[in-house]
Amino acid sequence: MNKLNINNVTCKRGSLLIFNDFSFEISSGQTFLIKGNNGSGKTSLLRTISGFIKAYKGEILYDQKNIFTYPEYLNNFQFIGQKNALKDNLSVKKNIHLWELLFKKSIEIENILNIFHLNRFKNKDVSILSEGQKKCLSLSRLFLKPTPVWLLDEPYVYLDEKNKADLNKKIFEFNQGGGIVIITSNINLDFEFHQTINLSNYAIQ
């Protein structure tokens, strides 16, 4: 069983403290929801776990290994941020070709696009997609390589009810296979989370 431990983490952005002394533990097959007011540090938390931000204080352990001491353990995490990180002036297909370079692997484009029913847009520029379709395309990156931990920052924003249901199904299947998921969101979600944590309780006032 895989386990992710966040132990007494204090996050600092520049000289500004965001949240203080934050801890939790999440295990294989679980999905946690992180809620909180704007500015409480939800995005900073996921970016810290992903290794993009060095925690100001505390430790992050994956299978009892500190991710800052053993950075290779960061390969276990797949982070999808609020920004879609897509090239609007390129086609959907060409964006996926960029992913091939990034992940150093061949991608079956039809299979990836079928996950959120985007096949008909394969040769269209990303700029013509709706915000919800862009979000779905961005979320498709989760399925490019197998990782045991998904870190999803506001993944439901712009999704319609069908795509929300599709994402819920994918998360449930990932949990069933032992995957760990941490989601940030402040909207009401039709999903049974294993735990909900309000990060505002740890925010610096």
BELQUI-V879398 format. One record per pair of residues at least 24 apart in sequence whose C-alpha atoms are under 8 Angstrom apart, sorted by the first residue. I is the first residue (numbers start at 1). J is the second residue. Records with the same first field share a line. If there is no record, write none. Layout:
# BELQUI-V879398
I=J + J
This chain:
# BELQUI-V879398
1=27 + 28 + 178
2=27 + 28 + 62 + 63
3=27 + 28 + 62 + 63 + 64
4=60 + 61 + 62 + 63 + 64
5=60 + 61 + 62 + 64
6=58 + 59 + 60 + 61
7=58 + 59 + 60 + 61
8=57 + 58 + 59
9=55 + 56 + 57 + 58 + 59 + 60
10=55 + 56 + 57 + 58
11=41 + 44 + 45 + 48 + 55 + 56 + 57
12=55 + 56
17=204
18=203 + 204
19=199 + 200 + 202 + 203 + 204
20=202 + 203 + 204
21=58 + 202
22=202
26=180
27=180
28=175 + 178 + 179 + 180
29=174 + 175 + 176 + 177 + 178 + 179 + 180
30=175 + 178 + 179 + 180 + 181 + 193 + 194
31=175 + 180 + 181 + 182 + 183 + 193 + 194 + 195
32=181 + 182 + 183 + 193 + 194 + 195 + 196 + 197
33=182 + 183 + 184 + 185 + 193 + 195 + 196 + 197
34=182 + 183 + 184 + 185 + 196 + 197 + 198 + 199
35=184 + 185 + 186 + 196 + 197 + 198 + 199 + 200
36=185 + 186 + 198 + 199 + 200
37=199 + 200
40=199 + 200 + 202 + 203 + 204
41=199 + 203
42=153 + 184 + 199
43=81 + 153 + 184
46=79 + 151 + 152 + 153
47=79
50=74 + 77 + 78 + 79 + 151
75=147
76=147 + 148 + 149
77=147 + 148 + 149 + 150 + 151
78=142 + 147 + 149 + 150 + 151
79=150 + 151 + 152 + 153
80=138 + 139 + 142 + 150 + 151 + 152 + 153 + 155
81=152 + 153 + 154 + 155
82=153 + 154 + 155
84=134 + 135 + 138
85=138
86=126 + 134 + 138
87=126
88=125 + 126 + 127
89=125 + 126 + 127
90=125 + 126 + 127
91=122 + 123 + 124 + 125 + 126
92=121 + 122 + 123 + 124 + 125 + 126
93=122 + 123 + 124
107=144
112=140 + 143 + 144
113=137 + 140
115=140
116=140 + 163 + 166
131=158
132=157 + 158 + 159 + 160
133=159
135=159
136=163
147=179
148=178 + 179 + 180
149=179 + 180 + 181
150=179 + 180 + 181 + 182
151=181 + 182 + 183
152=181 + 182 + 183 + 184
153=183 + 184 + 185
154=183 + 184 + 185
155=183 + 184 + 185
156=185
